[in-house]
Amino acid sequence: MTSPVRGDGLRQLLCLGILAFVLIVIWQPPAIAADLVDLLGQGKVEVQVVGSDIQTVTVRIRPTGSEPLSVDINAGTFFESSNSGAQNMVGISPEAVRLSGRGWTTLTVAAACASRPRDIPTESDRFAVKRLPEKSELAIAARAISAAHVPIGVRQAAVWIISDNADYDDLGELVESTNGSAYGGTRVIQETEAARAMQILDQAGINVRAKRIWRDRNTIVKGVNDSTLAAWLRTK
């Protein structure tokens, strides 16, 4: 006959065994957290970046070692095209991913084109990952766009105003057709989108008066459908 004391001891051992199993299976060691560019420079990750469209890039990442990593892709991360005919891209929304094991992880990163005269990137275009100087206008603009949570027309207008000193006519090159093409359709960046982009840049501390788009403010303000935004542009 088993004594009560011995039975309690067996139950305790069983509970400890279950707890140990749960810790081994579920517990994950703390991951090393760092920016993607830093991890690349340290040789801790491999990265492949390909084009997608005017709004995103596809980023594939895998660790080179066994240690778990937490990877940050910050707004303002620059994706430099290896194809001189395709636009460079700049990240406009932060992403974070935890990596463990040696497999590839795929992310879709929100981005905007940063070389207006070039073609919109496709899946055949490859990119190198770069870091912009923190105080560069393009990095400041990317962070401001991320914080503003605005639609594609505003995002792309703000980036082109900085990257290419685009005026209002230049911004009209971005169009959308009924079949999803970026050419041969309705203008995406109308007066309201252009004005909002100008306001975001101004609020971020960028001298928008020094940009070519400022010469078009009188034309732009006539088509702005937001009275508060129009008032800002008139009195700026």
N, C-alpha and C positions, 0 to 999 in steps of 0.2 A: 504493500500500500504506500503510495507516494505521500510524503508529508506536505502540509500546506506551505512550509518555508521553502522546500525544494521546488514546488510548483511555481511559487512567486519568482524564484531565481530564474527558472527556465523562461518564464514570460518576459522578464526583464532582458534576458539575453536575446530573445526573439525580437523584441522591440528595438534593441540596439542594432541588431543585424539589419532590420528593415530600414532604420534611419540611415545607417551607413550606405546601404544600397541606393537609397533616394539621393543622398548627397553625391555619390559617385556619378549617378546617371544624370541628375538634374543640375547640380551646381556647376557653374562655369567660372573659371578664374577671371579676375578683372582684366578687361581689355586695355591695351595701350591705345590712348586716344590721340589722334594727330590729324593735321591737315593733309589732304592727298598729295600736295606738292612736296611737303616735308617727307612723307613716307616714300615717295618716289626717289627723292634725293638720297635717302638713307638706304635705298635698295630693299625696302621691306615689302614692296608690292610691285606687281606688274600691272600695267594698264593698257587697254585698247579702247580708243575712242573713234566712233564712226558718226557720219552725218545721218540726219533723219529728215529734217525739214527746216523751216525758218524759226521754229519754236523750241526745238529740243536737239540734244545730242544723246547718243547711246554710249554709256560708259560701262566697260567690263573690267572688273578688278579681281585679282587674286593675290593672296599673301605668298611671299617667297619662303617663309618659315612656318614654324608650328605655333608660334605665340598668337593668341587672339588679338585682333586689332579693331578699333573703332575709328572709322574713316569719315572725316568731314570734308565735304566739297562745298566750299564757301561761295556765296554770291560774289562775283568778281573774278572767279577762276577763269583763266583765258585758255581757249582751245584754238591753237594755231593750225591752220589747214596746211597739209603737205601738198595740196593742189593749188597752184597759184591762181587758178581760175575760179576757185570756190571761196566763199566768204569764211573768214575767221568767225568764231563764236565766243560769246562771253556768258558765263553762268549768271542767272538773275534770281535764283532761288536756292537757298542752302539745302543740301541733302546730307544725310548721315547713314552709315551702314556698318553693321558689325560683321567682321570676317572671322571665320574659324575653319580649320581644315585647309586643304590646298586647292579647292575647286574655284571656278569662276563665279562671280556674282555680277548680275547685270542690272544697271540702273538707267532710267530715263531722266535726264537732267534738263530742267527748264533753262533755255538759253535764248539769246537774241543775236542776230547777225551783226557783225562789226566791220564790214568792208562792203559798203553799199554797191559799188559798181560790179562786183563779182557775182557769180551764180549762186543760187541757193544750194546748200550742200545736200548731197544724196548719200545713200548707204555705201557708195563706192569711195567716198572721201574719208581720209584718215586725218586725225588731229593729234598734235603734241599738247601736253598739259603744261601750262605756264602760270606763274604768279605775276599779276600786275603790281606795280608799286602801289602801296596802300593809299597814298595821297594823290595818285593819278586821277584825272577827271573821269576816266572810264570806270575805274574801281569804285569811286564815290557814287557815280551814277548807278552802277549795278546794285550796290547796297541800298540806295534810295528807292530804286524800282522794286526791289524785293520787299521792302517795308511798306510800300504803297499798295500792293495787291491790285494792280490795274490790268486791263485787258491787253491783248497783243498789240493793238494799234498804238497805244500809249507807250508800252515797253519798247517797241521797235523804234518809234519816233525818238524817244529819249536817247537810245544808244546811237542811232545814226547822227543825231545832232552833235554828239560828242565825237564819235569815231570818224565821221566824214564831214563834219561841219555842214550838214545838209540843210538846205532851205525848204520852203514849203513845197515847191515844185518837185524837188528831189524825193521828198517823202511820198509823193504820189505814185512812185514806181511800184509800191507794194499794193497789189490788187488781189481780189479774190473772185474766182469765177464760180458758176453754179456746179461745175464738176470737180471743184476742190483745187484747181490749178492756181498758182500764185500769179499768173499772167493773164491778160486779156479779159478782165472783168471789172468789178466795182472797186473803187478806191477804198482802201482800208483805213488809212490815216486821214481823216477829215479834220476840219478846223478844231473841233472840240478835243480830239485826241492830241493834235499838235500843241494846243494851248495847255492841256494838262501835263504833257511831257515837259514843256517849258517851265511850268510851275514847280514840278517835282525837282527839276535840276536847280532852279533858283533856291528852293527851300533847302536843298542839300549844300548850298554854299557855292555853287558854280555860277560864274558870271555869264548868264545867258544873254545879256546885252551885247557881249562881245562876239556872239555867234551870228552867222548869216541869217538864221531863222528870225532874228529880231527885226530885220528889215521888213519882214512880211507880217508883222504884228497887226497892222491896220487892216490888212486883207483877212487875216485869220479871225480877228475879233468879230467881224461881221457875220461869220457863220457859226460862232460858238453858241450852243443851245443850253448852256448853263449860265444863269445870270451872275452867280457869284464868281465863277471862273472868268467870265467876260469882264466883270468889274475889276478883278485883279489885273488882267492884262491891260486894261485901259489906264489904270492908275500906277502901274509898275514904273 
